[in-house]
Amino acid sequence: MHVQEAIHSRRTAHSWQDTPVPEEVILKGLEAAQMAPCHRLTWPWRFTLPGPVTRKALFEIGIDLKAAKIGGEVTEEFRQLMVAKMGNPALVVVSQLVSEDAMQSQEDYAACASAIQNLSLSLFADGFHSKWSTGGITRDPRTYDLLNILPSEENIIGFIWAGVPIRVGAAPQRPDLTEQLRRVP
Ligand SMILES: Cc1cc2nc3c(=O)[nH]c(=O)nc-3n(C[C@H](O)[C@H](O)[C@H](O)COP(=O)(O)O)c2cc1C
């Protein structure tokens, strides 16, 4: 697939079929992520691939956070919806090395975001959709514990879900480039 086609056709997906993503596709995506630009060569991204035991525990944290939000038990129907969101897709957890220096932190986050985009485009070129998500679960101390990530050393900056979608988000209407492009003499 031409890089322009991948850039323009990639879409965030929100729910997933029970179709596994081959490990080599994930690893190829992570090799693409490794190729991202990185100022001062700090290589600030870390990737964690949770296995089945951790995935199950993360799923329960997701359910727990939802239950806390609605102030009660979640229904069996909702659990099934959550399987399509959190149970079926592959998951890559991306974290960023903590830096004391604000400018370094900013540049490291930019490098991590570039790495994630490379991963997403590589997955897409191999026939799989993805989703970068952040939220309660990416910030929850239980998530850090489960993934063996020390918050003093790394910040979790995204869960990257990947797979064959049931539902792909509608392509958001992007602003016309002229609204965001200015020329100066
Ligand atoms: C840092 C970051 C965090 C995101 N977190 C979420 C999220 O928590 N939930 C979600 O539905 N989409 C999330 N997204 C995806 C955006 O909503 C999505 O990229 C945007 O709607 C544009 O759609 P597209 O990716 O199909 O072009 C995130 C994207 C970025 C860059």
The ligand as an ORCA input file, in Angstrom:
! r2SCAN-3c Opt
* xyz 0 1
  C      -3.574     11.164     22.106
  C      -4.830     10.546     21.527
  C      -5.741      9.959     22.389
  C      -6.917      9.397     21.880
  N      -7.813      8.821     22.752
  C      -8.977      8.340     22.285
  C      -9.915      7.767     23.182
  O      -9.666      7.650     24.380
  N     -11.080      7.335     22.668
  C     -11.369      7.418     21.320
  O     -12.461      7.019     20.909
  N     -10.460      7.912     20.445
  C      -9.285      8.377     20.893
  N      -8.354      8.881     20.023
  C      -8.614      8.794     18.576
  C      -9.255     10.057     18.045
  O     -10.541     10.225     18.583
  C      -9.332      9.923     16.522
  O      -8.024      9.846     16.016
  C     -10.038     11.105     15.890
  O     -11.400     11.025     16.143
  C      -9.843     11.148     14.383
  O     -10.327      9.974     13.792
  P      -9.377      9.101     12.845
  O      -8.296      8.510     13.711
  O     -10.281      8.041     12.257
  O      -8.823     10.013     11.813
  C      -7.173      9.422     20.480
  C      -6.231     10.010     19.620
  C      -5.078     10.567     20.138
  C      -4.078     11.188     19.184
*
